[in-house]
């Protein structure tokens, strides 16, 4: 399992979809047209979504219990 995962601040996300477009594993969905949701069971922690986010609200964090 990857050491990192991406986390979205759903209170700041505007669901622009920039992160979803660059995810190589298709781990991101847009929930109710309001925010991005990252499936951590699919996320490989590559960071592409964090780089692509124009609002800078996606962060990479260490996974617990690796």
CHARMM-style PDB file with segment names, atoms N, HN, CA, C and O in Angstrom:
ATOM      1  N   UNK     1       0.855  -1.186   0.000  1.00  0.00      PROA
ATOM      2  CA  UNK     1       0.000   0.000   0.000  1.00  0.00      PROA
ATOM      3  C   UNK     1       0.893   1.239   0.000  1.00  0.00      PROA
ATOM      4  O   UNK     1       1.920   1.266   0.678  1.00  0.00      PROA
ATOM      5  N   UNK     2       0.505   2.263  -0.758  1.00  0.00      PROA
ATOM      6  HN  UNK     2      -0.329   2.241  -1.309  1.00  0.00      PROA
ATOM      7  CA  UNK     2       1.294   3.503  -0.787  1.00  0.00      PROA
ATOM      8  C   UNK     2       1.372   4.144   0.596  1.00  0.00      PROA
ATOM      9  O   UNK     2       0.471   3.982   1.420  1.00  0.00      PROA
ATOM     10  N   UNK     3       2.445   4.863   0.834  1.00  0.00      PROA
ATOM     11  HN  UNK     3       3.177   4.995   0.164  1.00  0.00      PROA
ATOM     12  CA  UNK     3       2.659   5.514   2.128  1.00  0.00      PROA
ATOM     13  C   UNK     3       1.808   6.770   2.305  1.00  0.00      PROA
ATOM     14  O   UNK     3       1.472   7.139   3.430  1.00  0.00      PROA
ATOM     15  N   UNK     4       1.463   7.420   1.206  1.00  0.00      PROA
ATOM     16  HN  UNK     4       1.736   7.120   0.292  1.00  0.00      PROA
ATOM     17  CA  UNK     4       0.708   8.675   1.290  1.00  0.00      PROA
ATOM     18  C   UNK     4      -0.671   8.530   0.664  1.00  0.00      PROA
ATOM     19  O   UNK     4      -0.943   7.597  -0.091  1.00  0.00      PROA
ATOM     20  N   UNK     5      -1.531   9.483   1.003  1.00  0.00      PROA
ATOM     21  HN  UNK     5      -1.310  10.241   1.616  1.00  0.00      PROA
ATOM     22  CA  UNK     5      -2.841   9.572   0.368  1.00  0.00      PROA
ATOM     23  C   UNK     5      -3.198  11.042   0.238  1.00  0.00      PROA
ATOM     24  O   UNK     5      -2.687  11.877   0.984  1.00  0.00      PROA
ATOM     25  N   UNK     6      -4.063  11.358  -0.698  1.00  0.00      PROA
ATOM     26  HN  UNK     6      -4.478  10.680  -1.305  1.00  0.00      PROA
ATOM     27  CA  UNK     6      -4.518  12.727  -0.902  1.00  0.00      PROA
ATOM     28  C   UNK     6      -5.790  12.963  -0.098  1.00  0.00      PROA
ATOM     29  O   UNK     6      -6.639  12.080   0.022  1.00  0.00      PROA
ATOM     30  N   UNK     7      -5.905  14.165   0.448  1.00  0.00      PROA
ATOM     31  HN  UNK     7      -5.215  14.882   0.350  1.00  0.00      PROA
ATOM     32  CA  UNK     7      -7.063  14.546   1.243  1.00  0.00      PROA
ATOM     33  C   UNK     7      -7.575  15.892   0.745  1.00  0.00      PROA
ATOM     34  O   UNK     7      -6.799  16.824   0.533  1.00  0.00      PROA
ATOM     35  N   UNK     8      -8.887  15.982   0.562  1.00  0.00      PROA
ATOM     36  HN  UNK     8      -9.517  15.225   0.735  1.00  0.00      PROA
ATOM     37  CA  UNK     8      -9.528  17.210   0.076  1.00  0.00      PROA
ATOM     38  C   UNK     8     -10.199  17.943   1.240  1.00  0.00      PROA
ATOM     39  O   UNK     8     -10.871  17.330   2.070  1.00  0.00      PROA
ATOM     40  N   UNK     9     -10.007  19.252   1.287  1.00  0.00      PROA
ATOM     41  HN  UNK     9      -9.461  19.750   0.613  1.00  0.00      PROA
ATOM     42  CA  UNK     9     -10.751  20.084   2.237  1.00  0.00      PROA
ATOM     43  C   UNK     9     -12.117  20.344   1.593  1.00  0.00      PROA
ATOM     44  O   UNK     9     -12.261  21.270   0.795  1.00  0.00      PROA
ATOM     45  N   UNK    10     -13.109  19.537   1.936  1.00  0.00      PROA
ATOM     46  HN  UNK    10     -12.992  18.785   2.584  1.00  0.00      PROA
ATOM     47  CA  UNK    10     -14.407  19.620   1.260  1.00  0.00      PROA
ATOM     48  C   UNK    10     -15.137  20.929   1.531  1.00  0.00      PROA
ATOM     49  O   UNK    10     -16.035  21.302   0.777  1.00  0.00      PROA
ATOM     50  N   UNK    11     -14.766  21.622   2.586  1.00  0.00      PROA
ATOM     51  HN  UNK    11     -14.036  21.318   3.199  1.00  0.00      PROA
ATOM     52  CA  UNK    11     -15.406  22.909   2.880  1.00  0.00      PROA
ATOM     53  C   UNK    11     -14.909  24.018   1.959  1.00  0.00      PROA
ATOM     54  O   UNK    11     -15.565  25.051   1.818  1.00  0.00      PROA
ATOM     55  N   UNK    12     -13.753  23.809   1.331  1.00  0.00      PROA
ATOM     56  HN  UNK    12     -13.220  22.971   1.445  1.00  0.00      PROA
ATOM     57  CA  UNK    12     -13.198  24.809   0.424  1.00  0.00      PROA
ATOM     58  C   UNK    12     -13.294  24.414  -1.041  1.00  0.00      PROA
ATOM     59  O   UNK    12     -13.154  25.263  -1.921  1.00  0.00      PROA
ATOM     60  N   UNK    13     -13.530  23.146  -1.310  1.00  0.00      PROA
ATOM     61  HN  UNK    13     -13.644  22.457  -0.595  1.00  0.00      PROA
ATOM     62  CA  UNK    13     -13.579  22.639  -2.685  1.00  0.00      PROA
ATOM     63  C   UNK    13     -14.801  23.182  -3.427  1.00  0.00      PROA
ATOM     64  O   UNK    13     -15.895  23.270  -2.869  1.00  0.00      PROA
ATOM     65  N   UNK    14     -14.592  23.548  -4.704  1.00  0.00      PROA
ATOM     66  HN  UNK    14     -13.704  23.477  -5.157  1.00  0.00      PROA
ATOM     67  CA  UNK    14     -15.687  24.050  -5.534  1.00  0.00      PROA
ATOM     68  C   UNK    14     -16.030  23.082  -6.673  1.00  0.00      PROA
ATOM     69  O   UNK    14     -16.768  23.434  -7.593  1.00  0.00      PROA
ATOM     70  N   UNK    15     -15.491  21.866  -6.603  1.00  0.00      PROA
ATOM     71  HN  UNK    15     -14.891  21.579  -5.856  1.00  0.00      PROA
ATOM     72  CA  UNK    15     -15.794  20.808  -7.577  1.00  0.00      PROA
ATOM     73  C   UNK    15     -15.497  21.212  -9.015  1.00  0.00      PROA
ATOM     74  O   UNK    15     -16.291  20.940  -9.916  1.00  0.00      PROA
ATOM     75  N   UNK    16     -14.353  21.860  -9.233  1.00  0.00      PROA
ATOM     76  HN  UNK    16     -13.708  22.081  -8.502  1.00  0.00      PROA
ATOM     77  CA  UNK    16     -13.989  22.276 -10.595  1.00  0.00      PROA
ATOM     78  C   UNK    16     -13.591  21.097 -11.475  1.00  0.00      PROA
ATOM     79  O   UNK    16     -13.686  21.175 -12.700  1.00  0.00      PROA
ATOM     80  N   UNK    17     -13.140  19.991 -10.847  1.00  0.00      PROA
ATOM     81  HN  UNK    17     -13.062  19.928  -9.852  1.00  0.00      PROA
ATOM     82  CA  UNK    17     -12.790  18.791 -11.597  1.00  0.00      PROA
ATOM     83  C   UNK    17     -11.357  18.718 -12.078  1.00  0.00      PROA
ATOM     84  O   UNK    17     -10.986  17.743 -12.731  1.00  0.00      PROA
ATOM     85  N   UNK    18     -10.534  19.721 -11.775  1.00  0.00      PROA
ATOM     86  HN  UNK    18     -10.836  20.512 -11.244  1.00  0.00      PROA
ATOM     87  CA  UNK    18      -9.136  19.693 -12.220  1.00  0.00      PROA
ATOM     88  C   UNK    18      -8.396  18.486 -11.670  1.00  0.00      PROA
ATOM     89  O   UNK    18      -7.582  17.882 -12.368  1.00  0.00      PROA
ATOM     90  N   UNK    19      -8.673  18.135 -10.430  1.00  0.00      PROA
ATOM     91  HN  UNK    19      -9.334  18.626  -9.863  1.00  0.00      PROA
ATOM     92  CA  UNK    19      -8.014  16.982  -9.810  1.00  0.00      PROA
ATOM     93  C   UNK    19      -8.447  15.677 -10.469  1.00  0.00      PROA
ATOM     94  O   UNK    19      -7.627  14.792 -10.714  1.00  0.00      PROA
ATOM     95  N   UNK    20      -9.713  15.569 -10.748  1.00  0.00      PROA
ATOM     96  HN  UNK    20     -10.379  16.288 -10.549  1.00  0.00      PROA
ATOM     97  CA  UNK    20     -10.258  14.354 -11.365  1.00  0.00      PROA
ATOM     98  C   UNK    20      -9.626  14.103 -12.730  1.00  0.00      PROA
ATOM     99  O   UNK    20      -9.362  12.957 -13.093  1.00  0.00      PROA
ATOM    100  N   UNK    21      -9.385  15.161 -13.479  1.00  0.00      PROA
ATOM    101  HN  UNK    21      -9.599  16.093 -13.185  1.00  0.00      PROA
ATOM    102  CA  UNK    21      -8.821  15.034 -14.825  1.00  0.00      PROA
ATOM    103  C   UNK    21      -7.406  14.465 -14.825  1.00  0.00      PROA
ATOM    104  O   UNK    21      -7.010  13.796 -15.779  1.00  0.00      PROA
ATOM    105  N   UNK    22      -6.638  14.723 -13.765  1.00  0.00      PROA
ATOM    106  HN  UNK    22      -6.959  15.266 -12.990  1.00  0.00      PROA
ATOM    107  CA  UNK    22      -5.237  14.303 -13.769  1.00  0.00      PROA
ATOM    108  C   UNK    22      -4.961  13.035 -12.968  1.00  0.00      PROA
ATOM    109  O   UNK    22      -3.831  12.546 -12.974  1.00  0.00      PROA
ATOM    110  N   UNK    23      -5.952  12.494 -12.285  1.00  0.00      PROA
ATOM    111  HN  UNK    23      -6.870  12.891 -12.280  1.00  0.00      PROA
ATOM    112  CA  UNK    23      -5.738  11.304 -11.461  1.00  0.00      PROA
ATOM    113  C   UNK    23      -5.472  10.083 -12.347  1.00  0.00      PROA
ATOM    114  O   UNK    23      -6.332   9.696 -13.138  1.00  0.00      PROA
ATOM    115  N   UNK    24      -4.282   9.472 -12.219  1.00  0.00      PROA
ATOM    116  HN  UNK    24      -3.584   9.787 -11.577  1.00  0.00      PROA
ATOM    117  CA  UNK    24      -3.959   8.326 -13.075  1.00  0.00      PROA
ATOM    118  C   UNK    24      -4.717   7.051 -12.696  1.00  0.00      PROA
ATOM    119  O   UNK    24      -4.751   6.104 -13.482  1.00  0.00      PROA
ATOM    120  N   UNK    25      -5.313   7.011 -11.528  1.00  0.00      PROA
ATOM    121  HN  UNK    25      -5.285   7.780 -10.889  1.00  0.00      PROA
ATOM    122  CA  UNK    25      -6.015   5.814 -11.069  1.00  0.00      PROA
ATOM    123  C   UNK    25      -7.528   5.988 -11.032  1.00  0.00      PROA
ATOM    124  O   UNK    25      -8.244   5.084 -10.603  1.00  0.00      PROA
ATOM    125  N   UNK    26      -8.017   7.134 -11.475  1.00  0.00      PROA
ATOM    126  HN  UNK    26      -7.435   7.869 -11.824  1.00  0.00      PROA
ATOM    127  CA  UNK    26      -9.456   7.423 -11.470  1.00  0.00      PROA
ATOM    128  C   UNK    26     -10.044   7.237 -10.065  1.00  0.00      PROA
ATOM    129  O   UNK    26     -11.113   6.650  -9.892  1.00  0.00      PROA
ATOM    130  N   UNK    27      -9.314   7.754  -9.070  1.00  0.00      PROA
ATOM    131  HN  UNK    27      -8.447   8.231  -9.210  1.00  0.00      PROA
ATOM    132  CA  UNK    27      -9.714   7.608  -7.667  1.00  0.00      PROA
ATOM    133  C   UNK    27     -10.584   8.763  -7.174  1.00  0.00      PROA
ATOM    134  O   UNK    27     -11.008   8.774  -6.019  1.00  0.00      PROA
ATOM    135  N   UNK    28     -10.850   9.733  -8.048  1.00  0.00      PROA
ATOM    136  HN  UNK    28     -10.505   9.724  -8.987  1.00  0.00      PROA
ATOM    137  CA  UNK    28     -11.565  10.939  -7.618  1.00  0.00      PROA
ATOM    138  C   UNK    28     -12.927  11.033  -8.293  1.00  0.00      PROA
ATOM    139  O   UNK    28     -13.055  10.842  -9.502  1.00  0.00      PROA
ATOM    140  N   UNK    29     -13.928  11.329  -7.494  1.00  0.00      PROA
ATOM    141  HN  UNK    29     -13.824  11.485  -6.512  1.00  0.00      PROA
ATOM    142  CA  UNK    29     -15.275  11.577  -8.006  1.00  0.00      PROA
ATOM    143  C   UNK    29     -15.730  12.945  -7.506  1.00  0.00      PROA
ATOM    144  O   UNK    29     -15.211  13.467  -6.519  1.00  0.00      PROA
ATOM    145  N   UNK    30     -16.704  13.509  -8.203  1.00  0.00      PROA
ATOM    146  HN  UNK    30     -17.126  13.084  -9.005  1.00  0.00      PROA
ATOM    147  CA  UNK    30     -17.299  14.768  -7.768  1.00  0.00      PROA
ATOM    148  C   UNK    30     -18.612  14.409  -7.083  1.00  0.00      PROA
ATOM    149  O   UNK    30     -19.522  13.866  -7.709  1.00  0.00      PROA
ATOM    150  N   UNK    31     -18.699  14.711  -5.816  1.00  0.00      PROA
ATOM    151  HN  UNK    31     -17.960  15.152  -5.308  1.00  0.00      PROA
ATOM    152  CA  UNK    31     -19.864  14.360  -5.013  1.00  0.00      PROA
ATOM    153  C   UNK    31     -20.922  15.456  -5.037  1.00  0.00      PROA
ATOM    154  O   UNK    31     -20.670  16.591  -4.634  1.00  0.00      PROA
ATOM    155  N   UNK    32     -22.101  15.099  -5.514  1.00  0.00      PROA
ATOM    156  HN  UNK    32     -22.306  14.177  -5.842  1.00  0.00      PROA
ATOM    157  CA  UNK    32     -23.262  15.989  -5.517  1.00  0.00      PROA
ATOM    158  C   UNK    32     -22.975  17.337  -6.181  1.00  0.00      PROA
ATOM    159  O   UNK    32     -23.659  18.324  -5.910  1.00  0.00      PROA
ATOM    160  N   UNK    33     -21.974  17.375  -7.043  1.00  0.00      PROA
ATOM    161  HN  UNK    33     -21.418  16.574  -7.264  1.00  0.00      PROA
ATOM    162  CA  UNK    33     -21.600  18.610  -7.722  1.00  0.00      PROA
ATOM    163  C   UNK    33     -21.016  19.654  -6.791  1.00  0.00      PROA
ATOM    164  O   UNK    33     -20.903  20.821  -7.164  1.00  0.00      PROA
ATOM    165  N   UNK    34     -20.639  19.246  -5.572  1.00  0.00      PROA
ATOM    166  HN  UNK    34     -20.731  18.298  -5.270  1.00  0.00      PROA
ATOM    167  CA  UNK    34     -20.190  20.203  -4.563  1.00  0.00      PROA
ATOM    168  C   UNK    34     -18.717  20.107  -4.206  1.00  0.00      PROA
ATOM    169  O   UNK    34     -18.086  21.126  -3.925  1.00  0.00      PROA
ATOM    170  N   UNK    35     -18.156  18.905  -4.211  1.00  0.00      PROA
ATOM    171  HN  UNK    35     -18.669  18.077  -4.439  1.00  0.00      PROA
ATOM    172  CA  UNK    35     -16.762  18.743  -3.799  1.00  0.00      PROA
ATOM    173  C   UNK    35     -16.193  17.446  -4.374  1.00  0.00      PROA
ATOM    174  O   UNK    35     -16.925  16.533  -4.757  1.00  0.00      PROA
ATOM    175  N   UNK    36     -14.869  17.399  -4.418  1.00  0.00      PROA
ATOM    176  HN  UNK    36     -14.274  18.141  -4.107  1.00  0.00      PROA
ATOM    177  CA  UNK    36     -14.179  16.197  -4.872  1.00  0.00      PROA
ATOM    178  C   UNK    36     -14.020  15.237  -3.716  1.00  0.00      PROA
ATOM    179  O   UNK    36     -13.799  15.641  -2.575  1.00  0.00      PROA
ATOM    180  N   UNK    37     -14.136  13.949  -4.031  1.00  0.00      PROA
ATOM    181  HN  UNK    37     -14.316  13.620  -4.959  1.00  0.00      PROA
ATOM    182  CA  UNK    37     -13.955  12.910  -3.020  1.00  0.00      PROA
ATOM    183  C   UNK    37     -12.911  11.936  -3.555  1.00  0.00      PROA
ATOM    184  O   UNK    37     -13.000  11.479  -4.695  1.00  0.00      PROA
ATOM    185  N   UNK    38     -11.934  11.627  -2.730  1.00  0.00      PROA
ATOM    186  HN  UNK    38     -11.862  11.998  -1.804  1.00  0.00      PROA
ATOM    187  CA  UNK    38     -10.859  10.732  -3.136  1.00  0.00      PROA
ATOM    188  C   UNK    38     -11.045   9.385  -2.447  1.00  0.00      PROA
ATOM    189  O   UNK    38     -11.136   9.305  -1.222  1.00  0.00      PROA
ATOM    190  N   UNK    39     -11.099   8.342  -3.248  1.00  0.00      PROA
ATOM    191  HN  UNK    39     -11.025   8.407  -4.243  1.00  0.00      PROA
ATOM    192  CA  UNK    39     -11.224   6.986  -2.718  1.00  0.00      PROA
ATOM    193  C   UNK    39      -9.836   6.547  -2.271  1.00  0.00      PROA
ATOM    194  O   UNK    39      -8.991   6.222  -3.105  1.00  0.00      PROA
ATOM    195  N   UNK    40      -9.595   6.534  -0.977  1.00  0.00      PROA
ATOM    196  HN  UNK    40     -10.282   6.798  -0.299  1.00  0.00      PROA
ATOM    197  CA  UNK    40      -8.258   6.242  -0.487  1.00  0.00      PROA
ATOM    198  C   UNK    40      -7.837   4.795  -0.719  1.00  0.00      PROA
ATOM    199  O   UNK    40      -6.651   4.480  -0.625  1.00  0.00      PROA
ATOM    200  N   UNK    41      -8.775   3.920  -1.016  1.00  0.00      PROA
ATOM    201  HN  UNK    41      -9.739   4.176  -1.092  1.00  0.00      PROA
ATOM    202  CA  UNK    41      -8.393   2.540  -1.327  1.00  0.00      PROA
ATOM    203  C   UNK    41      -7.801   2.439  -2.735  1.00  0.00      PROA
ATOM    204  O   UNK    41      -7.160   1.441  -3.065  1.00  0.00      PROA
ATOM    205  N   UNK    42      -8.011   3.459  -3.561  1.00  0.00      PROA
ATOM    206  HN  UNK    42      -8.532   4.269  -3.293  1.00  0.00      PROA
ATOM    207  CA  UNK    42      -7.486   3.488  -4.926  1.00  0.00      PROA
ATOM    208  C   UNK    42      -6.312   4.457  -5.054  1.00  0.00      PROA
ATOM    209  O   UNK    42      -5.405   4.229  -5.854  1.00  0.00      PROA
ATOM    210  N   UNK    43      -6.326   5.525  -4.278  1.00  0.00      PROA
ATOM    211  HN  UNK    43      -7.063   5.710  -3.628  1.00  0.00      PROA
ATOM    212  CA  UNK    43      -5.306   6.579  -4.343  1.00  0.00      PROA
ATOM    213  C   UNK    43      -3.908   6.004  -4.106  1.00  0.00      PROA
ATOM    214  O   UNK    43      -3.694   5.233  -3.171  1.00  0.00      PROA
ATOM    215  N   UNK    44      -2.956   6.395  -4.971  1.00  0.00      PROA
ATOM    216  HN  UNK    44      -3.131   7.022  -5.730  1.00  0.00      PROA
ATOM    217  CA  UNK    44      -1.578   5.936  -4.828  1.00  0.00      PROA
ATOM    218  C   UNK    44      -0.671   7.026  -4.263  1.00  0.00      PROA
ATOM    219  O   UNK    44       0.537   6.824  -4.133  1.00  0.00      PROA
ATOM    220  N   UNK    45      -1.245   8.172  -3.927  1.00  0.00      PROA
ATOM    221  HN  UNK    45      -2.226   8.335  -4.032  1.00  0.00      PROA
ATOM    222  CA  UNK    45      -0.465   9.242  -3.300  1.00  0.00      PROA
ATOM    223  C   UNK    45       0.536   9.915  -4.211  1.00  0.00      PROA
ATOM    224  O   UNK    45       1.563  10.409  -3.744  1.00  0.00      PROA
ATOM    225  N   UNK    46       0.258   9.943  -5.499  1.00  0.00      PROA
ATOM    226  HN  UNK    46      -0.575   9.542  -5.878  1.00  0.00      PROA
ATOM    227  CA  UNK    46       1.207  10.520  -6.454  1.00  0.00      PROA
ATOM    228  C   UNK    46       1.305  12.041  -6.364  1.00  0.00      PROA
ATOM    229  O   UNK    46       2.337  12.618  -6.707  1.00  0.00      PROA
ATOM    230  N   UNK    47       0.241  12.687  -5.907  1.00  0.00      PROA
ATOM    231  HN  UNK    47      -0.597  12.218  -5.629  1.00  0.00      PROA
ATOM    232  CA  UNK    47       0.256  14.136  -5.738  1.00  0.00      PROA
ATOM    233  C   UNK    47      -0.168  14.950  -6.942  1.00  0.00      PROA
ATOM    234  O   UNK    47      -0.185  16.180  -6.878  1.00  0.00      PROA
ATOM    235  N   UNK    48      -0.508  14.300  -8.028  1.00  0.00      PROA
ATOM    236  HN  UNK    48      -0.494  13.302  -8.081  1.00  0.00      PROA
ATOM    237  CA  UNK    48      -0.918  15.048  -9.232  1.00  0.00      PROA
ATOM    238  C   UNK    48      -2.147  15.904  -8.973  1.00  0.00      PROA
ATOM    239  O   UNK    48      -2.249  17.018  -9.487  1.00  0.00      PROA
ATOM    240  N   UNK    49      -3.072  15.397  -8.186  1.00  0.00      PROA
ATOM    241  HN  UNK    49      -2.989  14.492  -7.768  1.00  0.00      PROA
ATOM    242  CA  UNK    49      -4.291  16.158  -7.891  1.00  0.00      PROA
ATOM    243  C   UNK    49      -3.973  17.415  -7.084  1.00  0.00      PROA
ATOM    244  O   UNK    49      -4.554  18.475  -7.319  1.00  0.00      PROA
ATOM    245  N   UNK    50      -3.049  17.291  -6.135  1.00  0.00      PROA
ATOM    246  HN  UNK    50      -2.577  16.430  -5.944  1.00  0.00      PROA
ATOM    247  CA  UNK    50      -2.665  18.434  -5.305  1.00  0.00      PROA
ATOM    248  C   UNK    50      -2.005  19.519  -6.150  1.00  0.00      PROA
ATOM    249  O   UNK    50      -2.237  20.710  -5.939  1.00  0.00      PROA
ATOM    250  N   UNK    51      -1.191  19.103  -7.097  1.00  0.00      PROA
ATOM    251  HN  UNK    51      -1.002  18.137  -7.268  1.00  0.00      PROA
ATOM    252  CA  UNK    51      -0.527  20.062  -7.988  1.00  0.00      PROA
ATOM    253  C   UNK    51      -1.542  20.734  -8.905  1.00  0.00      PROA
ATOM    254  O   UNK    51      -1.442  21.934  -9.161  1.00  0.00      PROA
ATOM    255  N   UNK    52      -2.508  19.983  -9.399  1.00  0.00      PROA
ATOM    256  HN  UNK    52      -2.590  19.008  -9.191  1.00  0.00      PROA
ATOM    257  CA  UNK    52      -3.498  20.507 -10.349  1.00  0.00      PROA
ATOM    258  C   UNK    52      -4.555  21.393  -9.703  1.00  0.00      PROA
ATOM    259  O   UNK    52      -5.188  22.189 -10.397  1.00  0.00      PROA
ATOM    260  N   UNK    53      -4.761  21.277  -8.407  1.00  0.00      PROA
ATOM    261  HN  UNK    53      -4.248  20.631  -7.844  1.00  0.00      PROA
ATOM    262  CA  UNK    53      -5.831  22.014  -7.737  1.00  0.00      PROA
ATOM    263  C   UNK    53      -5.546  23.521  -7.737  1.00  0.00      PROA
ATOM    264  O   UNK    53      -4.574  23.963  -7.124  1.00  0.00      PROA
ATOM    265  N   UNK    54      -6.382  24.312  -8.418  1.00  0.00      PROA
ATOM    266  HN  UNK    54      -7.171  23.953  -8.916  1.00  0.00      PROA
ATOM    267  CA  UNK    54      -6.149  25.753  -8.472  1.00  0.00      PROA
ATOM    268  C   UNK    54      -6.408  26.453  -7.130  1.00  0.00      PROA
ATOM    269  O   UNK    54      -5.911  27.556  -6.902  1.00  0.00      PROA
ATOM    270  N   UNK    55      -7.170  25.824  -6.257  1.00  0.00      PROA
ATOM    271  HN  UNK    55      -7.573  24.928  -6.442  1.00  0.00      PROA
ATOM    272  CA  UNK    55      -7.462  26.421  -4.951  1.00  0.00      PROA
ATOM    273  C   UNK    55      -6.470  25.966  -3.882  1.00  0.00      PROA
ATOM    274  O   UNK    55      -6.509  26.456  -2.753  1.00  0.00      PROA
ATOM    275  N   UNK    56      -5.578  25.030  -4.230  1.00  0.00      PROA
ATOM    276  HN  UNK    56      -5.546  24.632  -5.146  1.00  0.00      PROA
ATOM    277  CA  UNK    56      -4.561  24.537  -3.318  1.00  0.00      PROA
ATOM    278  C   UNK    56      -5.164  23.957  -2.036  1.00  0.00      PROA
ATOM    279  O   UNK    56      -4.679  24.224  -0.937  1.00  0.00      PROA
ATOM    280  N   UNK    57      -6.229  23.159  -2.189  1.00  0.00      PROA
ATOM    281  HN  UNK    57      -6.624  22.942  -3.082  1.00  0.00      PROA
ATOM    282  CA  UNK    57      -6.920  22.618  -1.018  1.00  0.00      PROA
ATOM    283  C   UNK    57      -6.795  21.093  -0.898  1.00  0.00      PROA
ATOM    284  O   UNK    57      -7.446  20.478  -0.054  1.00  0.00      PROA
ATOM    285  N   UNK    58      -5.957  20.492  -1.744  1.00  0.00      PROA
ATOM    286  HN  UNK    58      -5.428  20.992  -2.430  1.00  0.00      PROA
ATOM    287  CA  UNK    58      -5.687  19.060  -1.632  1.00  0.00      PROA
ATOM    288  C   UNK    58      -4.286  18.898  -1.065  1.00  0.00      PROA
ATOM    289  O   UNK    58      -3.331  19.495  -1.562  1.00  0.00      PROA
ATOM    290  N   UNK    59      -4.174  18.093  -0.031  1.00  0.00      PROA
ATOM    291  HN  UNK    59      -4.951  17.608   0.372  1.00  0.00      PROA
ATOM    292  CA  UNK    59      -2.886  17.849   0.599  1.00  0.00      PROA
ATOM    293  C   UNK    59      -2.583  16.357   0.614  1.00  0.00      PROA
ATOM    294  O   UNK    59      -3.486  15.523   0.555  1.00  0.00      PROA
ATOM    295  N   UNK    60      -1.310  16.044   0.692  1.00  0.00      PROA
ATOM    296  HN  UNK    60      -0.577  16.722   0.740  1.00  0.00      PROA
ATOM    297  CA  UNK    60      -0.889  14.664   0.823  1.00  0.00      PROA
ATOM    298  C   UNK    60      -0.517  14.428   2.270  1.00  0.00      PROA
ATOM    299  O   UNK    60       0.203  15.224   2.873  1.00  0.00      PROA
ATOM    300  N   UNK    61      -1.004  13.342   2.821  1.00  0.00      PROA
ATOM    301  HN  UNK    61      -1.589  12.696   2.332  1.00  0.00      PROA
ATOM    302  CA  UNK    61      -0.714  12.996   4.207  1.00  0.00      PROA
ATOM    303  C   UNK    61      -0.222  11.557   4.283  1.00  0.00      PROA
ATOM    304  O   UNK    61      -0.507  10.739   3.408  1.00  0.00      PROA
ATOM    305  N   UNK    62       0.510  11.271   5.328  1.00  0.00      PROA
ATOM    306  HN  UNK    62       0.741  11.936   6.039  1.00  0.00      PROA
ATOM    307  CA  UNK    62       0.969   9.902   5.558  1.00  0.00      PROA
ATOM    308  C   UNK    62      -0.206   9.036   5.953  1.00  0.00      PROA
ATOM    309  O   UNK    62      -1.061   9.458   6.731  1.00  0.00      PROA
ATOM    310  N   UNK    63      -0.252   7.844   5.429  1.00  0.00      PROA
ATOM    311  HN  UNK    63       0.443   7.501   4.797  1.00  0.00      PROA
ATOM    312  CA  UNK    63      -1.297   6.900   5.811  1.00  0.00      PROA
ATOM    313  C   UNK    63      -0.988   6.359   7.211  1.00  0.00      PROA
ATOM    314  O   UNK    63       0.174   6.225   7.595  1.00  0.00      PROA
ATOM    315  N   UNK    64      -2.017   6.059   7.941  1.00  0.00      PROA
ATOM    316  HN  UNK    64      -2.961   6.168   7.628  1.00  0.00      PROA
ATOM    317  CA  UNK    64      -1.866   5.445   9.251  1.00  0.00      PROA
ATOM    318  C   UNK    64      -1.838   3.932   9.084  1.00  0.00      PROA
ATOM    319  O   UNK    64      -2.423   3.393   8.144  1.00  0.00      PROA
ATOM    320  N   UNK    65      -1.171   3.264   9.977  1.00  0.00      PROA
ATOM    321  HN  UNK    65      -0.696   3.701  10.741  1.00  0.00      PROA
ATOM    322  CA  UNK    65      -1.151   1.791  10.017  1.00  0.00      PROA
ATOM    323  C   UNK    65      -0.650   1.166   8.724  1.00  0.00      PROA
ATOM    324  O   UNK    65      -1.315   0.311   8.140  1.00  0.00      PROA
ATOM    325  N   UNK    66       0.490   1.584   8.294  1.00  0.00      PROA
ATOM    326  HN  UNK    66       1.031   2.279   8.768  1.00  0.00      PROA
ATOM    327  CA  UNK    66       1.047   1.007   7.060  1.00  0.00      PROA
ATOM    328  C   UNK    66       1.712  -0.317   7.372  1.00  0.00      PROA
ATOM    329  OT1 UNK    66       2.244  -0.968   6.472  1.00  0.00      PROA
TER     330      UNK     66
END
